[in-house]
Structures are given as structure tokens and as C-alpha cells.
Amino acid sequence: MITFDPSTTAASSAEKTKKRAAQIQALRAMIRTDKDDFSRQVHTMALKKLEDMENDEH
């Protein structure tokens, strides 16, 4: 059973935002070092998806 605990919601949200920011930084680094176009395209799509998710929360 899942219960809602409002005291952990803000912390959980902050953790998600922090984790997503780290993922975005990692993807940007990968895009800079990608050797082939396919990898660059895949990483760019993933980056766009994460950035969209970040923007939807704000």
C-alpha cells in the first residue's frame, strides 16, 4: 500500500530535481564527446526529454 507523507514530498522533489540536473550535465558531456552521429542524436533526444520534464515541473 502506498501512503502519502507530505513531509517527504518537498525533499523528494528536491532530490529528483538534483538528480535530473546531474543527468542533464552528464548527457551534455556525452554529447560533446560522442564520436558518431547516432550516439549524439540519441543523447540529444534524451537531453531534450529531461529538459522538457524539468520545464514541466516549474
The first five atom37 places (N, CA, C, CB, O) and aatype in JSON, in Angstrom:
{
  "aatype": [12, 9, 16, 13, 3, 14, 15, 16, 16, 0, 0, 15, 15, 0, 6, 11, 16, 11, 11, 1, 0, 0, 5, 9, 5, 0, 10, 1, 0, 12, 9, 1, 16, 3, 11, 3, 3, 13, 15, 1, 5, 19, 8, 16, 12, 0, 10, 11, 11, 10, 6, 3, 12, 6, 2, 3, 6, 8],
  "atom_mask": [
    [1, 1, 1, 1, 1],
    [1, 1, 1, 1, 1],
    [1, 1, 1, 1, 1],
    [1, 1, 1, 1, 1],
    [1, 1, 1, 1, 1],
    [1, 1, 1, 1, 1],
    [1, 1, 1, 1, 1],
    [1, 1, 1, 1, 1],
    [1, 1, 1, 1, 1],
    [1, 1, 1, 1, 1],
    [1, 1, 1, 1, 1],
    [1, 1, 1, 1, 1],
    [1, 1, 1, 1, 1],
    [1, 1, 1, 1, 1],
    [1, 1, 1, 1, 1],
    [1, 1, 1, 1, 1],
    [1, 1, 1, 1, 1],
    [1, 1, 1, 1, 1],
    [1, 1, 1, 1, 1],
    [1, 1, 1, 1, 1],
    [1, 1, 1, 1, 1],
    [1, 1, 1, 1, 1],
    [1, 1, 1, 1, 1],
    [1, 1, 1, 1, 1],
    [1, 1, 1, 1, 1],
    [1, 1, 1, 1, 1],
    [1, 1, 1, 1, 1],
    [1, 1, 1, 1, 1],
    [1, 1, 1, 1, 1],
    [1, 1, 1, 1, 1],
    [1, 1, 1, 1, 1],
    [1, 1, 1, 1, 1],
    [1, 1, 1, 1, 1],
    [1, 1, 1, 1, 1],
    [1, 1, 1, 1, 1],
    [1, 1, 1, 1, 1],
    [1, 1, 1, 1, 1],
    [1, 1, 1, 1, 1],
    [1, 1, 1, 1, 1],
    [1, 1, 1, 1, 1],
    [1, 1, 1, 1, 1],
    [1, 1, 1, 1, 1],
    [1, 1, 1, 1, 1],
    [1, 1, 1, 1, 1],
    [1, 1, 1, 1, 1],
    [1, 1, 1, 1, 1],
    [1, 1, 1, 1, 1],
    [1, 1, 1, 1, 1],
    [1, 1, 1, 1, 1],
    [1, 1, 1, 1, 1],
    [1, 1, 1, 1, 1],
    [1, 1, 1, 1, 1],
    [1, 1, 1, 1, 1],
    [1, 1, 1, 1, 1],
    [1, 1, 1, 1, 1],
    [1, 1, 1, 1, 1],
    [1, 1, 1, 1, 1],
    [1, 1, 1, 1, 1]
  ],
  "atom_positions": [
    [[0.84, -1.18, 0.0], [0.0, 0.0, 0.0], [0.88, 1.25, 0.0], [-0.95, 0.0, 1.22], [1.87, 1.32, 0.73]],
    [[0.52, 2.2, -0.8], [1.27, 3.45, -0.89], [0.56, 4.5, -0.04], [1.4, 3.92, -2.37], [-0.65, 4.69, -0.15]],
    [[1.33, 5.17, 0.79], [0.76, 6.25, 1.6], [1.42, 7.56, 1.23], [0.94, 5.96, 3.11], [2.57, 7.58, 0.8]],
    [[0.72, 8.62, 1.39], [1.22, 9.94, 1.08], [1.71, 10.61, 2.36], [0.13, 10.79, 0.4], [0.96, 10.78, 3.32]],
    [[2.98, 10.99, 2.35], [3.57, 11.67, 3.5], [4.04, 13.05, 3.04], [4.75, 10.84, 4.12], [5.11, 13.16, 2.43]],
    [[3.27, 14.11, 3.33], [3.62, 15.44, 2.84], [4.98, 15.94, 3.33], [2.56, 16.41, 3.24], [5.58, 16.81, 2.69]],
    [[5.47, 15.42, 4.44], [6.76, 15.89, 4.96], [7.92, 15.44, 4.07], [6.97, 15.38, 6.39], [8.98, 16.06, 4.08]],
    [[7.73, 14.37, 3.32], [8.81, 13.89, 2.46], [8.67, 14.37, 1.02], [8.86, 12.37, 2.48], [9.58, 14.19, 0.21]],
    [[7.55, 14.98, 0.68], [7.31, 15.39, -0.7], [8.3, 16.45, -1.16], [5.9, 15.9, -0.84], [8.86, 16.32, -2.25]],
    [[8.53, 17.47, -0.38], [9.45, 18.54, -0.77], [10.87, 18.0, -0.91], [9.42, 19.69, 0.25], [11.57, 18.34, -1.86]],
    [[11.28, 17.19, 0.02], [12.63, 16.61, -0.03], [12.76, 15.7, -1.25], [12.95, 15.83, 1.26], [13.77, 15.71, -1.94]],
    [[11.73, 14.92, -1.49], [11.74, 14.01, -2.62], [11.81, 14.8, -3.93], [10.49, 13.12, -2.6], [12.56, 14.43, -4.84]],
    [[11.05, 15.85, -4.03], [11.05, 16.69, -5.22], [12.41, 17.34, -5.43], [9.97, 17.76, -5.13], [12.91, 17.41, -6.55]],
    [[13.01, 17.81, -4.35], [14.34, 18.43, -4.43], [15.38, 17.41, -4.87], [14.74, 19.05, -3.07], [16.27, 17.72, -5.66]],
    [[15.26, 16.18, -4.36], [16.17, 15.11, -4.76], [16.03, 14.79, -6.24], [15.92, 13.84, -3.92], [17.03, 14.62, -6.94]],
    [[14.79, 14.72, -6.72], [14.55, 14.44, -8.14], [15.15, 15.54, -9.01], [13.04, 14.31, -8.42], [15.77, 15.26, -10.03]],
    [[14.95, 16.79, -8.6], [15.48, 17.92, -9.37], [17.0, 17.86, -9.4], [15.01, 19.25, -8.77], [17.62, 18.09, -10.44]],
    [[17.59, 17.56, -8.27], [19.05, 17.47, -8.17], [19.58, 16.33, -9.05], [19.48, 17.25, -6.69], [20.58, 16.49, -9.75]],
    [[18.9, 15.19, -9.01], [19.3, 14.03, -9.8], [19.16, 14.33, -11.3], [18.45, 12.78, -9.41], [20.04, 13.99, -12.1]],
    [[18.07, 14.97, -11.66], [17.84, 15.31, -13.07], [18.9, 16.3, -13.56], [16.44, 15.9, -13.26], [19.37, 16.18, -14.7]],
    [[19.27, 17.26, -12.74], [20.31, 18.22, -13.12], [21.63, 17.5, -13.37], [20.49, 19.3, -12.01], [22.36, 17.85, -14.31]],
    [[21.95, 16.52, -12.56], [23.17, 15.74, -12.74], [23.1, 14.94, -14.04], [23.4, 14.79, -11.54], [24.09, 14.83, -14.76]],
    [[21.93, 14.38, -14.34], [21.76, 13.62, -15.57], [21.92, 14.53, -16.79], [20.39, 12.93, -15.6], [22.52, 14.13, -17.78]],
    [[21.37, 15.74, -16.71], [21.48, 16.7, -17.81], [22.94, 17.06, -18.04], [20.65, 17.97, -17.52], [23.4, 17.1, -19.19]],
    [[23.68, 17.32, -16.97], [25.1, 17.63, -17.11], [25.86, 16.47, -17.74], [25.72, 17.97, -15.74], [26.7, 16.68, -18.62]],
    [[25.56, 15.25, -17.31], [26.23, 14.07, -17.86], [25.93, 13.91, -19.34], [25.8, 12.8, -17.09], [26.83, 13.61, -20.13]],
    [[24.67, 14.11, -19.73], [24.31, 13.99, -21.14], [25.0, 15.05, -21.99], [22.8, 14.11, -21.31], [25.46, 14.76, -23.09]],
    [[25.09, 16.28, -21.48], [25.79, 17.33, -22.23], [27.26, 16.97, -22.44], [25.68, 18.68, -21.49], [27.81, 17.22, -23.51]],
    [[27.88, 16.39, -21.43], [29.28, 15.96, -21.55], [29.39, 14.84, -22.59], [29.82, 15.47, -20.18], [30.33, 14.84, -23.39]],
    [[28.44, 13.9, -22.58], [28.47, 12.81, -23.56], [28.31, 13.34, -24.97], [27.36, 11.79, -23.26], [29.0, 12.89, -25.89]],
    [[27.41, 14.3, -25.15], [27.17, 14.86, -26.48], [28.45, 15.52, -27.01], [26.01, 15.88, -26.45], [28.77, 15.4, -28.19]],
    [[29.17, 16.2, -26.13], [30.43, 16.85, -26.55], [31.47, 15.84, -26.98], [30.99, 17.72, -25.42], [32.3, 16.14, -27.84]],
    [[31.45, 14.65, -26.4], [32.5, 13.67, -26.69], [32.04, 12.54, -27.61], [33.0, 13.08, -25.4], [32.85, 11.67, -27.95]],
    [[30.77, 12.53, -28.03], [30.28, 11.48, -28.92], [31.06, 11.48, -30.23], [28.78, 11.67, -29.2], [31.31, 12.53, -30.83]],
    [[31.43, 10.28, -30.65], [32.21, 10.14, -31.88], [31.34, 9.96, -33.12], [33.16, 8.96, -31.75], [31.74, 10.31, -34.22]],
    [[30.14, 9.41, -32.94], [29.3, 9.16, -34.11], [27.97, 9.9, -33.99], [29.04, 7.64, -34.27], [27.52, 10.23, -32.89]],
    [[27.37, 10.15, -35.13], [26.13, 10.92, -35.18], [24.98, 10.23, -34.46], [25.74, 11.17, -36.63], [24.17, 10.89, -33.81]],
    [[24.89, 8.9, -34.57], [23.79, 8.18, -33.93], [23.81, 8.39, -32.42], [23.86, 6.67, -34.26], [22.78, 8.71, -31.83]],
    [[24.95, 8.21, -31.8], [25.06, 8.41, -30.35], [24.7, 9.84, -29.97], [26.48, 8.07, -29.85], [24.01, 10.08, -28.99]],
    [[25.18, 10.77, -30.76], [24.9, 12.18, -30.49], [23.39, 12.45, -30.57], [25.66, 13.09, -31.49], [22.84, 13.17, -29.74]],
    [[22.73, 11.87, -31.58], [21.28, 12.06, -31.72], [20.52, 11.44, -30.55], [20.8, 11.44, -33.04], [19.58, 12.05, -30.03]],
    [[20.91, 10.24, -30.13], [20.24, 9.57, -29.02], [20.41, 10.38, -27.74], [20.78, 8.14, -28.83], [19.45, 10.59, -27.01]],
    [[21.63, 10.83, -27.47], [21.89, 11.61, -26.27], [21.18, 12.97, -26.32], [23.39, 11.82, -26.09], [20.72, 13.46, -25.3]],
    [[21.1, 13.56, -27.51], [20.4, 14.85, -27.66], [18.91, 14.67, -27.39], [20.62, 15.43, -29.07], [18.29, 15.52, -26.75]],
    [[18.32, 13.57, -27.89], [16.9, 13.31, -27.63], [16.65, 13.1, -26.13], [16.42, 12.09, -28.43], [15.67, 13.59, -25.59]],
    [[17.54, 12.36, -25.48], [17.4, 12.12, -24.04], [17.52, 13.43, -23.27], [18.46, 11.1, -23.55], [16.78, 13.67, -22.32]],
    [[18.46, 14.27, -23.68], [18.65, 15.57, -23.04], [17.39, 16.43, -23.2], [19.87, 16.3, -23.63], [16.94, 17.06, -22.24]],
    [[16.83, 16.45, -24.39], [15.62, 17.23, -24.65], [14.47, 16.75, -23.76], [15.23, 17.13, -26.14], [13.73, 17.55, -23.2]],
    [[14.34, 15.43, -23.64], [13.28, 14.84, -22.81], [13.45, 15.26, -21.34], [13.29, 13.3, -22.93], [12.48, 15.65, -20.69]],
    [[14.66, 15.18, -20.82], [14.92, 15.58, -19.44], [14.66, 17.07, -19.24], [16.36, 15.25, -19.04], [14.07, 17.48, -18.23]],
    [[15.09, 17.89, -20.19], [14.86, 19.33, -20.08], [13.37, 19.65, -20.13], [15.6, 20.09, -21.2], [12.9, 20.53, -19.41]],
    [[12.63, 18.94, -20.96], [11.17, 19.14, -21.0], [10.52, 18.76, -19.68], [10.56, 18.31, -22.14], [9.62, 19.45, -19.2]],
    [[10.98, 17.65, -19.09], [10.44, 17.23, -17.8], [10.75, 18.28, -16.74], [11.02, 15.85, -17.38], [9.9, 18.58, -15.89]],
    [[11.94, 18.83, -16.78], [12.35, 19.87, -15.82], [11.46, 21.11, -15.99], [13.84, 20.25, -16.02], [11.01, 21.69, -15.0]],
    [[11.21, 21.49, -17.24], [10.39, 22.69, -17.5], [8.93, 22.47, -17.1], [10.47, 23.06, -19.0], [8.26, 23.4, -16.64]],
    [[8.44, 21.25, -17.27], [7.05, 20.96, -16.89], [6.81, 21.09, -15.4], [6.68, 19.56, -17.34], [5.7, 21.39, -14.97]],
    [[7.85, 20.85, -14.61], [7.7, 20.93, -13.15], [7.7, 22.37, -12.65], [8.82, 20.17, -12.48], [7.24, 22.64, -11.53]],
    [[8.2, 23.28, -13.46], [8.28, 24.69, -13.0], [7.2, 25.55, -13.57], [9.61, 25.29, -13.36], [7.15, 26.74, -13.28]]
  ]
}
